Structures are given as structure tokens and as C-alpha cells.
Amino acid sequence: MALLDHIDSWEGKRTYIFRGREILVHEGGDAAGAEHIASFAASAQACRCEDTLTGCAALALAPDTPAPQGCRFEPFPAYFFAHDDAENARAARMKGYCNWLSATRFCPFCGAPLRLHGVEHALECPACGRLHYPRIEPCIITLIRRGDELLLLRNVKDTKGIYACLAGFVEIGETLEQALRREVREETGLEVRDIRYAGSQGWPFPDQLMVAFYAEYASGDIRIQESEIADARWFRRDALPPLPQPGSIAWRLIHNLF
């Protein structure tokens, strides 16, 4: 099945409309779709695509585009919290395709403009014939426990005082467990044991697959990586700091929802 960069008719297609890290919803919280396409000027439409495998369509908008009457733009975590895994996977899939099509214009081997393949979910280079598929970057995220305490961290880019779980990208050649141990050691100086898989979440900002784990504290004192982490502390469950939004995988880890 193919991916189309044009949509002859939106009618009957499950349609998602995105603005940055937000999704357009009706006041009731469900995705606002094809009936609102005409509300947006052509100059505000940054990308549109249709996934012929699922029958879903998507439109990405310019950052300052206002919501039509009766709708609002909702942050993805809030949308994820309000819907089931199947719906969240559809929304994340279409957001990921919009990201990919917007960012991937030229062949990295020869520099020629790319075009959508007619059969596969891929971009092809008409000059050298190479196919380029959507990128997915695996990331680990882990909640470290020490008795009834949780290790939570505040990122240096945070401006709201939010503490979350330790996370990082998997490097080439690493297993997920190796990446987890390395990230924990780099960011906090700690060692962990009893790593247990918890779950995963597609997170299209821009193209992560978040793979979640629980781990137990083994040894060491906290020594933060100051280029990445502003603060890291042990918190008791009855005295937690401001946390990530419901709907995020970090929130689920902290609230033991796996």
C-alpha cells in the first residue's frame, strides 16, 4: 500500500489536522477532521497526505494557524490520555508521516528531489533509484526505584519545573538494556539492576519510539550531567513534584499503569 501526497477527496476518510505538537479537536475532545479543511487557506497548509493502508488522511498547518469555530488545538499528551491505544497509534502514525514528508525532500546520496513511491510507504529517488523509508528513532525511558522512592529528573530545557523519568536515544549497536544502563550512568552516575520492560509509545516529535522500563537502584550517588540535567532527586510517592502530563509514557510509568 502507498502513501499519497495529494488527496482527491477527503470525504469518508478519517482525517487528522495538526499544528506543531497539537491536534485539532472538537469541543468534545474527538479529532476534528475533513469537514474543517475548507477553513484553512492554502497558505496555511504545510503538508497533506493519505495513508492508503489505513485510509487515514492528515493535514499539517503553519504554527500560528487559528482553530475554526467550535474547535481547539489540544496538546498530544492530553489527546493520548483521552483515547485508546488504537486511536493514538493512528494519530501518531499520521503525524509522523507529515513530519517525514515535510523534512525529507532530497536524496541524501545524490541530492536529487525525491518523490513518493507508487506502491510502498517510501520516497524514491528518480536519479539513483534508492528508496528512503520513514525514520523511527528508538529511545529508552526508565523509572528507577529505590524502595518506596522514585528517581525523577528535570531537564535543562524545562521552564515549568516538571520532573520526569530518565530518557535517551539508543545508539548504533546497542541493545535497549545497554542503552538504558549507559544513559543512567551518564546522566546520574548511578548503576541499576533488575531492568523490566514496561511498554512502549509512538511519539512523533519528531519520530521517536519510546520504549519504557522499570529498573531498581543498585549503587552510586547522584552526579548529574549538567549539560542535560538541571536537577535529579529521590522522591517519595506521597511527595511527588510537578509531573509530565497525563497521556505521556512517563506519566504512566510514574503512576504504575503498566
Phi, psi and omega in degrees: 000152188249171172246130183252140177263005174227152182231110183294323178212131177278345187300131178081357181261137173290116191240137178242139180238124187242149171222101184060236182266024182234160178233141181281129180228156169289168180301334178282349175107350179277155182301133177268121192246230193300330183295347181254001183302319183295346180287344188251127177296154180302327181292341180269351185267106185277328183199142172222145181203160177229131177263107184288345177289316182260345184080007181273151176235161182212149176227127175256136186249161174297154189302326186260016182292126179284156177282144176292164181301137180084003180231168175211158173269128184243137176300146182304317181303320179295321178295315179299322182295328186270354185230167183276174186298323182295316179293319179297323179294321178296314181297316180295321179299312183290323175297319179297320178296318177299315178303313185295313181294326180289327187262346187245096186247331188230149179293126179288349180270317185236350176087001181286151176298139181268159175223157180292139175290147184282345185238314185265163173280076185206160169258139179242151177263118180290344182274311184250353174083000181288148176256143180232123184258160178304140182274137172233125182253114179287136178229144172263149171221133187221143172254119181263131183244144175225094186065236179263018179251151178241138175272120179233147187233152174245123182288151181296337180274353182290135177241003186244004180075024182275132174253136184221188179276158178290135182213158178185164181281148174279131180268162182303132176089350183273149163278167178298320181294321177296319179297319179298310181299319180295314181297318178299315181295317183292317189273336184229346183077008183264161171246147182233165178218175175050054178288130182228127177296137181247316183170188181211164180208130171287128185228096190277054180229071001265336191204036184274149162248110182274120180250117191258143180222156162256147176215152179257142176298135178248311183192168173104163174249149183294123172226101189285150172276101192295338177287341183244323191243129177275328182198148175215130182213162170271131180235138172283151182297334180270007180214056183277149178280181173303134188244166175300163182295146169305142183106336177279155180291331176297319179298319180294320178298312184296324182268011173056048184260019175255000000 
